[in-house]
Amino acid sequence: MTFMFIIIAALSIYYMNKLMDEFCNQREISGKQERTIFRVANGTTVIWLFTTYIEVMFF
């Protein structure tokens, strides 16, 4: 179960970063703002994945 979750988590983060990169390129967002967007989005994604893992494994 853990192995599957890790694969799904990696694919989720990859796909989300790919979509954010396309968004930033389309909107012509500067490099500093782009780093901030990626940091916030990846942080919230990791929190979401962590809480989902805890919920699936223990509840």
N, CA, C and O of each residue as an XYZ file, in Angstrom:
236
protein
N       0.823     -1.199      0.000
C       0.000      0.000      0.000
C       0.866      1.262      0.000
O       0.586      2.218     -0.723
N       1.906      1.250      0.808
C       2.781      2.414      0.898
C       3.484      2.663     -0.431
O       3.622      3.808     -0.861
N       3.929      1.581     -1.083
C       4.608      1.723     -2.366
C       3.698      2.360     -3.408
O       4.132      3.237     -4.156
N       2.449      1.931     -3.464
C       1.490      2.512     -4.405
C       1.257      3.989     -4.105
O       1.167      4.814     -5.015
N       1.160      4.309     -2.823
C       0.930      5.696     -2.434
C       2.103      6.578     -2.858
O       1.898      7.701     -3.318
N       3.323      6.079     -2.708
C       4.507      6.851     -3.105
C       4.502      7.104     -4.610
O       4.833      8.201     -5.059
N       4.131      6.104     -5.379
C       4.069      6.271     -6.839
C       3.006      7.298     -7.214
O       3.252      8.181     -8.035
N       1.840      7.184     -6.619
C       0.758      8.136     -6.905
C       1.153      9.543     -6.473
O       0.854     10.509     -7.176
N       1.822      9.676     -5.326
C       2.270     10.980     -4.842
C       3.278     11.596     -5.799
O       3.184     12.783     -6.114
N       4.228     10.820     -6.259
C       5.238     11.329     -7.189
C       4.597     11.778     -8.502
O       4.952     12.825     -9.044
N       3.667     10.994     -9.005
C       2.981     11.368    -10.238
C       2.134     12.631    -10.045
O       2.057     13.472    -10.940
N       1.511     12.757     -8.892
C       0.702     13.937     -8.601
C       1.557     15.196     -8.575
O       1.198     16.213     -9.170
N       2.691     15.122     -7.883
C       3.582     16.284     -7.793
C       4.151     16.619     -9.168
O       4.226     17.793     -9.532
N       4.551     15.608     -9.936
C       5.088     15.849    -11.279
C       4.056     16.530    -12.172
O       4.355     17.529    -12.826
N       2.845     15.988    -12.197
C       1.810     16.534    -13.069
C       1.410     17.946    -12.641
O       1.177     18.812    -13.485
N       1.333     18.172    -11.339
C       0.983     19.508    -10.843
C       2.062     20.517    -11.213
O       1.745     21.635    -11.621
N       3.334     20.143    -11.077
C       4.423     21.035    -11.458
C       4.421     21.313    -12.956
O       4.720     22.426    -13.389
N       4.089     20.311    -13.731
C       4.010     20.487    -15.186
C       2.914     21.500    -15.539
O       3.121     22.381    -16.374
N       1.755     21.367    -14.901
C       0.660     22.309    -15.155
C       1.006     23.726    -14.690
O       0.682     24.699    -15.371
N       1.664     23.843    -13.530
C       2.060     25.163    -13.033
C       3.086     25.806    -13.941
O       3.048     27.019    -14.149
N       4.005     25.019    -14.487
C       5.003     25.553    -15.409
C       4.337     26.102    -16.669
O       4.695     27.178    -17.148
N       3.373     25.364    -17.200
C       2.643     25.841    -18.378
C       1.867     27.120    -18.058
O       1.815     28.039    -18.876
N       1.268     27.177    -16.871
C       0.542     28.371    -16.445
C       1.474     29.569    -16.350
O       1.150     30.648    -16.846
N       2.631     29.388    -15.717
C       3.586     30.490    -15.558
C       4.118     30.958    -16.903
O       4.292     32.158    -17.113
N       4.378     30.034    -17.813
C       4.852     30.412    -19.142
C       3.774     31.149    -19.926
O       4.069     32.109    -20.638
N       2.532     30.707    -19.801
C       1.429     31.335    -20.518
C       1.179     32.746    -20.011
O       0.912     33.651    -20.801
N       1.262     32.940    -18.704
C       1.007     34.251    -18.090
C       2.253     35.134    -18.029
O       2.183     36.284    -17.594
N       3.396     34.594    -18.468
C       4.672     35.310    -18.465
C       5.001     35.864    -17.074
O       5.280     37.052    -16.914
N       4.963     34.992    -16.090
C       5.254     35.349    -14.704
C       6.768     35.365    -14.518
O       7.472     34.503    -15.043
N       7.267     36.351    -13.768
C       8.708     36.495    -13.573
C       9.272     35.326    -12.767
O       8.529     34.588    -12.120
N      10.593     35.171    -12.814
C      11.259     34.055    -12.153
C      11.060     34.033    -10.653
O      10.846     32.967    -10.076
N      11.127     35.210     -9.996
C      10.968     35.252     -8.546
C       9.547     34.863     -8.145
O       9.359     34.102     -7.195
N       8.557     35.374     -8.853
C       7.163     35.023     -8.556
C       6.907     33.550     -8.865
O       6.157     32.876     -8.158
N       7.539     33.062     -9.929
C       7.358     31.662    -10.303
C       7.886     30.736     -9.199
O       7.238     29.744     -8.862
N       9.049     31.053     -8.641
C       9.598     30.246     -7.545
C       8.658     30.250     -6.343
O       8.471     29.223     -5.690
N       8.063     31.417     -6.053
C       7.125     31.517     -4.933
C       5.887     30.667     -5.187
O       5.409     29.972     -4.291
N       5.376     30.725     -6.397
C       4.193     29.933     -6.754
C       4.488     28.442     -6.602
O       3.695     27.699     -6.024
N       5.638     28.011     -7.128
C       6.001     26.598     -7.030
C       6.194     26.180     -5.575
O       5.768     25.093     -5.185
N       6.832     27.030     -4.768
C       7.085     26.695     -3.362
C       5.767     26.523     -2.603
O       5.592     25.558     -1.859
N       4.851     27.460     -2.797
C       3.561     27.390     -2.095
C       2.758     26.182     -2.572
O       2.208     25.441     -1.757
N       2.690     25.983     -3.863
C       1.906     24.866     -4.398
C       2.496     23.519     -3.982
O       1.757     22.607     -3.612
N       3.810     23.391     -4.041
C       4.430     22.123     -3.638
C       4.282     21.893     -2.136
O       4.083     20.759     -1.698
N       4.377     22.952     -1.355
C       4.184     22.826      0.093
C       2.786     22.352      0.437
O       2.611     21.443      1.247
N       1.794     22.970     -0.182
C       0.411     22.556      0.096
C       0.138     21.153     -0.433
O      -0.638     20.410      0.167
N       0.763     20.783     -1.544
C       0.588     19.433     -2.074
C       1.188     18.398     -1.137
O       0.594     17.344     -0.914
N       2.367     18.693     -0.584
C       2.994     17.760      0.351
C       2.143     17.611      1.605
O       1.978     16.504      2.117
N       1.602     18.721      2.101
C       0.712     18.650      3.270
C      -0.516     17.811      2.944
O      -0.924     16.968      3.743
N      -1.102     18.038      1.783
C      -2.265     17.263      1.360
C      -1.934     15.777      1.252
O      -2.711     14.940      1.710
N      -0.796     15.438      0.655
C      -0.405     14.039      0.517
C      -0.125     13.406      1.879
O      -0.493     12.255      2.113
N       0.517     14.145      2.770
C       0.813     13.630      4.105
C      -0.477     13.327      4.870
O      -0.611     12.256      5.463
N      -1.420     14.263      4.857
C      -2.673     14.030      5.579
C      -3.484     12.903      4.943
O      -4.153     12.144      5.644
N      -3.424     12.796      3.622
C      -4.125     11.701      2.946
C      -3.509     10.362      3.339
O      -4.225      9.392      3.588
N      -2.184     10.312      3.393
C      -1.505      9.070      3.786
C      -1.878      8.674      5.208
O      -2.167      7.507      5.473
N      -1.873      9.633      6.118
C      -2.243      9.354      7.507
C      -3.679      8.836      7.581
O      -3.966      7.883      8.305
N      -4.575      9.469      6.828
C      -5.981      9.051      6.848
C      -6.155      7.643      6.295
O      -6.897      6.840      6.862
N      -5.480      7.342      5.200
C      -5.619      6.023      4.580
C      -5.020      4.927      5.457
O      -5.591      3.843      5.580
N      -3.885      5.205      6.058
C      -3.191      4.170      6.820
C      -3.763      3.946      8.223
O      -3.700      2.827      8.732
N      -4.315      4.977      8.855
C      -4.668      4.846     10.256
C      -6.162      4.995     10.570
O      -6.573      4.751     11.705
N      -6.968      5.385      9.600
C      -8.402      5.557      9.893
C      -9.263      4.713      9.002
O     -10.488      4.742      9.119
